[in-house]
């Protein structure tokens, strides 16, 4: 069906009638001044009937097709994966990931995953590499090139320049007989039986498979390097995970005069004043050498009230909790949260290696540090 010139113009929304679609009206005289209102032709908005059954059937089919494509790769993962991991571990440079189109998007994700899990990596667009960014690739680097067909001109144009530099090439491709696969030092097989797209055109199962294979490579490298949760946190200092894994007790605890403290010979009255003044709902009871003798909490105070006739005569040592739960300053703050929640406590005293009192914290301190 032939299209009229008018039908080639983009549809826009008329501000005066936001429920309609409009397209520019052609003017017979090109020199005629533009009139936004006159140049709009109001078109009715299309009403598309929604078939819930068909939508769910297609959505489930896509998920099943992509899951099947990923599962099928498990049996094909073999020596090339081992070779790829060994090549990257042996490299003195970085991993450079390249790809174009949907494979480029997968490549960017792969580079980010590698970089955050202990393998320095970055993405280079193949078109930009052909116009100067090849200078970012060095002899000691490993290049991971992604292409489902393995015959993308922009990617394959880099193969010879990369080899001249001396960098190794690992390909992730769905075509083992392609130029990319045969010219690579190591080829990882990411082929799929079919795309999940009902037209068989949009990269769906193939991109899911390539991304899964990239994740498999990244996680194999992570494990081989002995990469830990603490290492991961160092790559994510701004997130909640970073705070949980990088914040130590010493970073959030109260120190010095902010620690509620009374000597072992103190009276209950003195302890009460310390609890009230420091606002932590407790006070530490310490020996002469500042080692911990016990803790006296507002709960202990309530329990001892019926037994005390004179607050100025009663000694706190008779009512304190000896050997309370404590934590070290170098422990993670998230471990302090665990101790408080497990013991249903609100406060925690911090002792050094010699059992001397060096700090105190409560749940509010941990909340302020955004550890909880």
Order of alpha helices (4+ residues) and beta strands (2+ residues): beta-beta-beta-alpha-alpha-beta-alpha-beta-alpha-beta-alpha-beta-alpha-beta-alpha-alpha-alpha-alpha-beta-alpha-beta-beta-alpha-beta-beta-alpha-beta-beta-alpha
